[in-house]
Structure formats: C-alpha cells, structure tokens
C-alpha cells in the first residue's frame, strides 16, 4: 500500500466505526494499520474520558487530551488535505518525532484517541470562548 493510500484507508476504517461501538472487525483492521501499543493507548484515553472537544462560537473545534503526564492539544483539519488524518496536528513530542520528523507513524495516540472518541461519540464536549481558546494556546506554548 502506498503512503498516499494509507491515510485514506485509515480514515475509512475510523469512519466505519458505529457510535458507541468498536467491533472486532474494526479493531483487526486498525491493528493492520497501527501498532498494538498505539491502539491500546488511544483506547485507554477514550475509556478514561480523556478526550475533551472544545467548540468555538464560530463552529471551529479542537481537542484536549488528558495524558498521564501532560495535556495535549489536537487541532483537526489544519490544511486542505482530503483526509482528516493527514491534516491533524498534536502538540505532543511523539507527534513531532514519529509523524513529522521520522514519518514512522501515521498519527500519535492522542490523534487516534480523538478520532475514535469523536466517531464513537465519547468526547466530553464543552463550548469555548475566544479568550479561553487564546489562553489554551498560550498555555501550550509556555508549557
């Protein structure tokens, strides 16, 4: 499978997950695309309700994922890429290294957790004002 097809396959698999249900077939396909450790870590974040979706008054959303050592921000659809997988950015060091620098992974556990939580309707959803959004961005840049 080419590197351009992989994100589209991953997106199709994630999009096929029914709200509230992660079936065995979807898990097996995910295992063919991602390391087991990544899948387990992402599912653990979803199970612990660690994915928070913030929605701004103008309709734009971003996510915070409460990790074991820090909170990371996931920005979906930053570019005009045809798939959400390739247009997403996470503030964690693993995303920078494994996705952006070494190109060894399609996404980090935080991005996978946000995609799974969104698809399974397991995100904690909160509205956010422009001032709150600015403070989150400043906190991430200073942290």
C-alpha angles and dihedrals in degrees: 000000000000123000089248093054096048096071091048092050091047091049092049091051093049091046090053093061112109119231110273094003131091105183128203092250092056091048091052092051091047088052089057090054104037137033114264090240091058093048093047092047092049093047090048089056090050092047091051091052089241096146115092120186116206117197120196121215089253091058101256115133135199133172139229118206117201104219127188093260105019145001116254131197120226117199112198124208101006094158138037091259113144093235128054089222094067096040098052126102130197126193094220122112092237091061091050094050106032099035107027105027109028097022088215096131134040092220143346125254091262093057092045090048092052092048092048094043091049093049093045092044090240099129120117101232123212132169116235133201123220090253092052090048091051091051091051091052092047091048091053092048093049094043 
